[in-house]
Amino acid sequence: MKQGWEYKKLRDICNVINGLWTGKKEPFINVAVIRNTNFSKDCQLNLENVAYIDVEAKQFASRKLLCGDIIIEKPGGSEKQPVGRPILFNISDGDYSFSNFTSTLRIKENAKVDSSFLHKCLYAFYLKGETFKLQSKTTGLHNLNMKGYLRSTIPLPPKSTQLAIVSELDKINELIRLKKEQLKDYDNLAQSIFYEMFGDPVENDKGFDTKRLDEVFPLITDGTHQTPTYTEDRENGYKFLSAKDVTSGSINWNNVKFIPAWLHDNLSKRLKPQKNDILLCKNGTTGICALVEDDDTFDIYVSLALLRPNNLHNPKYLTYAINSPATKRQFDDSLKGIGVPNLHLKEIRRTIIIIPPLPLQQLFAQRIEQIEHQKSEVTKAITDLETLLASRMQYWFE
């Protein structure tokens, strides 16, 4: 406990208001309703796809969101994402309410408690896994025990200290945001270079040769159709990739699963991924691909296709060509299946890309490698800032 700080129950700091949904009694009013889909993973308000719903005017009168309210997710979550995410409603105009899958906390004494401070405190509470202990599971849904949640103890320094903490954490968050914007700028630059050198792949206005993917990649196959057996033994196990690991257009090795050695031995008899192979998502974020940049030993699931190029083309150019909007359009036109769309190997093989001369492909790859070096520096800076943020959050809200 920090000297000079108070420690209070959440229920003593806030009033709780339950959410609403469509009503039955007139008069009605059409308002924007915040739902669980408007909670971002990092507990920020995302106003994309806000639902506009006719609700009872009487219900809305007592459930209109005010700037500084904190909305709590009640049912929802998943095995990997506990329920109980908090978001801060920081909009001062417009008619907004919140769904019956949420509750809103409204601070009783704004002179003593800053809403941004309380939101960050509840976010830290969530990150520590405290809401996981307060959730139950019924009919497939995870439900937050609100009574238990409201009994949680909240650290309350003087208001001036709260504002100083918010300012410090917001500055770090802003630096992270700017660095992430910088990454987007580098991605846009890479795309601009592609169009500058090769023109619009749809129109092929520079008249390059075109080829089917099976003319460029002697091997086009997919990963094992066998349901894998996973292991927690990372030291003796082998990495196992699926579509979720390449959805960003690059391979994310941070959260890969591992399989035991005996299963790897069996799978590698059929397919051994290697450097310069391209991994393509067959479902999920279909059509997104990533280049295997390093010599690493791993196996892949059926949700990934593996494309192995011949030595007449530059693998980095091919990766960007496949990730281009023109190729994505062809993939989208080929999607099969109801529910979860699936890209079949047959459609992948007959997809067409432009093939400029090899020297142009290599020049493009050189320019892209320079950009990727800069991106790696920015990515490291983001990691360092996120580590700093986590450290400061832990210090203030331990």
Steps between C-alpha positions, in 0.01 A plus 500: 500500500625844407518771763226759473279283282150382591372154413127471435252248366393568142136505612580793732651701214245437223133451436410210270251527213387195306474512120199495268380352173202544273185590692132428455332815630476818299625764461827377348822685429777396259839506674849360459547198729848390612531120483775248580618529139597861575756391763852481356748242628691771685179627663442806285171617351468405132213680331509292181176309440308671778140378500221758472195360672146616582479490880238613749539871567429436868781243527743722309438795731671314786757323281644775284878479510686797643859595429713327764278193538679164503327211320567146624462189286289244692425191284743414220872432506662169411746247638790730408324833557327530837180697531507833685668736256446868597476784249488873568221693330667832422246655261323815610229532233246276328247244628674182611390215723634152578368148449361260757822296464680784678475716810619855550691638797431867573732670747319641804743782579688634199683743725677206664531242219622555144325277247816440291687396813225259602485354149875435502470345845224264382698420185799404718261291711389323182856447371598335828229241443283608790179487296583142400449406864160672495351334194265205474404305192144416397362393160838565339524860625740635759317723750653759730393482864415869538445477876849361543640753254351789696663370818842544336738737678608809307810708586417871522782752528423872527334640186816686398697174513232324295533765228880473505480119459254534212726756332806274530323192363328696222836634379635145469181388323528791258860407416385143432218628278740720301742211450217278376397773257861506382477128425188565291688773312778254417242248376343769281845592368567136405169485317577827322836363384324190365256709295775739388714215366234263369188708445148383577503116505134495398555702184862385448552835329875436469442185298691250711466126448233326704512149640288264704638432847558134413735618221708692755475263796585136417362400841161624623358295782353544847575393855384193683128423508560307821380662824827573680603388846659797678766502769608750765858373469644776283857387551443162337195586290475653152322816387166447332352782291142560392323785319476705819879531504526676162192722493703823508685420177805389694563203724433570867708253700396640839197280568566189294405162637733202528460135407696200636805365319327176389228698319754732339693196374184364338397832343846585367500179292234665284596869517798696632453878482820685415642848450338695210181295513183710505222416748150595383185510715234269357236605752453770759670801340507321167760594242746664739848357462838526672854412397705255704804721557723269705608140521274369773344164571121499525186334369174644367129429531249457216389865538829597331612433145871477428632641172861417408636721217743396232834679478392720207315749719563709811302365799454844658355642180267200473381554857402860425340403170282240673407748774397762242132604470487351149588153628276540804210571265561174315514310828176660621325395179617141560395457864307182573287391792216627714583659835881498505623578145773270376752543219564172320838401357347476152403868509840598637682317220308674221526852647690739269769754594719733294862390450742786427861426401714352777730807531193715575378246757841507668515882502157506662614248762803716585284806555255302710780359716603857586145577608476179701821591684342831601180318599696263725653800680156652553357166614777469759421852622132404537596189698720708731223756552242229570736346755542841663124552505440160662765577760347837588149352510622233739672760718196725532232232524675211676 
